[in-house]
């Protein structure tokens, strides 16, 4: 069950890809969400850093690299600083995905620090559960990844200890979500009707969600049972000593990961499930054949049964075969309880240093395991009192860094009485209203649900979340209305990147209002053809009153939610770095977010394909041996070369002797 090289590299490569998607997806949305005239301007939450205080004190008070810009002499505003962090993270993650030496603990620490810096100022749009999951999994990656950049082999033996935390996080994610569904006492989960509404009520449904919704009710109830079993009964198999059970748990989890447009959450869950695999299975995927697996407790049991069957005296009279039984146990238990690899080095000092390093990472793993239980204790006060005060104090010290969180995906099923959706409408005269259609969320009943993953359209997701409550519970919605009335182009691009699809591209609307509708999937036609209309909807109630710029109601809401400008907007800096950021933004702003991420994915796949082809072509050629070849291989090849040369010399001597004999027997020689 120990972690192996291929498993670790697969996990690290997946985390690099996920970081790349997360940074790139957020980058294309920064101007509209956090720009100087965005929905939630980051300048309104930017604290005034005291220049006399120490840097560490400032980072501890506000854990974000965003505040270090003035200290580093970067002439950038808050929006440009966020863009710089996103671009740096995306490029660093791209390099880690393409180059194995960059999958380093220091590199992943930088990626984690960059994403934490963005989440600290992201407000409502960066408070999804998958953002917290990425921060926790990213910090675990720092502990799992080796220190390749230090060029020291003694720093590479801690992954077997810390990689268990990835499996523990996967267990908490799935098992916690399953238990939360039952603990919420939701009638849909207890009545086995949750799946009947789940695909219809997703934040952003998929095209095949419509087809799944058409299945019979008994089949959907069976799907609810299967989902609960998968989230409650399957997770304990993650720690099973039997390899086949862990592989079965892996494939069961993979089958349920891509059932919705959840951004990078499915990929993040998939990366965590790689902790259930071993080198043999990944080698089978890659077509490298199987390796000889390390024996486990299962092999010990089977070997013991085989010896007992071949020699019944072990069972009938074990005292007579004490030595035989001890040999069996010592042989197999050595393969189960193997010493840490950090002590399998030469030299007493290196062994001691490796053991100290292993102890440090083991202590970090135990500490992460201990504090990860604290967030779940808040669900039940009975268990909260049983946690040690020292553990709770340690959790309070690192809580602001979001190292651990509690996860409960879809604990309560919404949309039982129909999917709630907020529809924005604009007007020039307050008589004729035109609906504003978003790119991703449901609106027009004749438009099919899109496929946007791994892109995370955060405004569309928040619109779906806002429909579950009141407008005053979503302060950012007032900021959205205010930006659309002003005609802010960056905010409009969050709704439609194609100006032809936005009805007020020539002039902003004078009035805006929002209504709440109930949506349902349509039913199949009698001939079984595809749907002409994917949705049907009914008007429910008013969500936001009709307002205009300068309206007393709008001004009161802006002041209430703290969205009124606290200080005048400063002109954007014109430094060389700011100009480069504006040029990069100019090339990206006209593209939809999902196309940007798919282009990145195609780029990574193309580069990997070229590397594979080049390595195959170069590997087929006969190259001269280089000094970088392992000494063991050279030592192994030298005897073969010596034997070949000796055999050739011996054959040469025999040929020369035969030629002399033939010359003596010739007639000329006899004469």
C-alpha positions, 0 to 999 in steps of 0.5 A: 500500500506504499506510494510508488514513483509513478503514482506520485508523479501522476498526482503531481502532474494532475495538480499542476494541470489543475492549478493551470486551469484554476489560474487561467479561468480566474484570470479571464474574469478579473476585470469584470469581477474585481476591476476598478469598476467591476462587480466587487472592486478589489480596491474596496477591500485592499487594506492600507499596509503600514510601511513601518511594520514588518513584512511577516507581521503584515502577511500574518495579518493579511495572508496575501502577496497582493500587499507586497507590490509597493514594497517590491517597487511594482507600480501596479494597481490592485487589479493589475496585481491580481492579473500578475499573480494569476499569470505567474501562477498559470505559467508556473503551473504550465511549466510544472505540467511540461517539465518534471524537474519543476514538479518540486515542493518549492514550486508547489508552495509558490502555487499554493501561496499565489492562489491563497493570495487571490482567495483572500481578496476574492470575496464571494466569488472565491468562496466555493468549496472547490476553492477550499479543496484546492488550497488544502490539496495544494498544501498537501502537494507541497508535502508530497512533492520532492525537492528536485531543485536542491539536487539532493537525493536525501530530500526525496524519501518523505512521499510515502508518509505524506501521500496518505494525507491525499487519501485521507482528504479524498475520504473526508470529501466523499464520506463527509458529503455522504454523511452530510446528506443524511444528517441534513434530514433532507426529505429528498435524500431520505425519500430517495428522490434526490437524483430526480431533481439533481441534474435539473437543479445543478448550477450549470447543467450539462447537455446530457443532463436533459437525457438523464432526467428522462429516465424512469423514476425507479431508475433514478431512485436506484441512482440515489441509492447508488450515490449514497452507497458510493459516498458512504460505503465505498470510502472505507475501501480506500484503506483496504489492504486488498489491492482489488478493493482499492482499484474497484473504489477508484473506478467507482469514484471516477464514474461519478465525477463528470456529471456536472459543470463543476469547474476543476472540481472533477479533475481535483477529485480525480487527482486525489483518487490517484492515491488509490493506485500503484505503479503496476496499474499505472504501468498497465495503463501506459503499456509498460507491462506489470512489475513485481508487486511488493508483498502485503498482508494478503500475500502473507496470508496466502503464503501461510495457507499454502505452507499450512496445506503443504505441511499440516504439522504447522496447524496440527502441532505448530511447536514441532515446526516453530522454525519453519513458521518463523521463517515464513513470518519473517520472510513476509513481514519484512516485506510488509514492514519495510524501513523508511527509504530515507535510512536506505542510504550510505553513511551514518550521517546521511542515515541520521539526516534522512531519519530526521527528515522522515520524522519531520514530515511524519510529524507534519502528516500527523499534525495535518490529520489532527487539525483536519478533524476540527472543522467537522466537530462543529457539526455536532457539539457532542464531538466538539468537546472531545477534541484536545485543546491543543489541537483546537488551538493549532487549528485556530493558528492556521485557520486563516491559511485555509489548510483544512476545511469541512466538505458537504457537497449537495447536502440539501437538494434544491429545486424540488419545486422547480429550478430557481433562476434569476432573469435580468431585464433592461429597458430604455423607457420602462415599458418595453423590457428585453431579457439579458441572456448569459453565456452559461446559465439557463435563460433562453428555453430553446438553448441547450445547456453548454459544456464549460468545464474545466472553466469556472464561470463564477458570475453564472454560478453566483447567479444560480446561488442567489436564486435560492435566497433574497437579493439582500443576501447577495450584496454583489448583485447590487454591484452587478446592476450598478455596473450594467447601468453604467455600461461597464464593458468588462462586466458585460464580457462576463455575460456575453463576450460576443457584443452581438449577443448583448442587447444593449451593446450600443448603449447601456439600459436606462432601467434594470430589474430582475425576476425569479422564474421556475425552470423544468426540463421538458419531456421527450417527444412522441417520436423520440427525437431531440427536444425543440425546447430544453426548458419550460419556465413559469414566472415566480416573483420579483427578485430586484425592483426596477432601478436606474442610475441615481435612484434612491433605492439603488444608492441606499443598497450600495451604501448598505453593502459597502459598494460605494466608493470609499476613495476616488479611482486613481488612474492606472499606472503606465509602467512597463510591466503595466503595459505588458499586462494590458497587452496580454489582456487585449489578446484574451478579453475577446475570447470566452473563458472555456475556449481559453482553457480548452486552448491551454489543454490542446497546447499541453496535449500537443507538446506532450505528443511531440515530446513522445514522438521525439523521444521515440525517434531519438530512442530508436537510434543507436547512440554512443554511451555517454558518461551519464550512464549509470555505473551499475550498467557499465559494470554489468556491460564490461564483463560481457565486452571482455568475454566477447573480446576473449572469444574473438581472440580465441577464434582468431588463434584457432583460425591461424593454426588451421591455416598453418596446418593447411599450408603444411599439407599443400603439395608445394610445401611437401616438395 
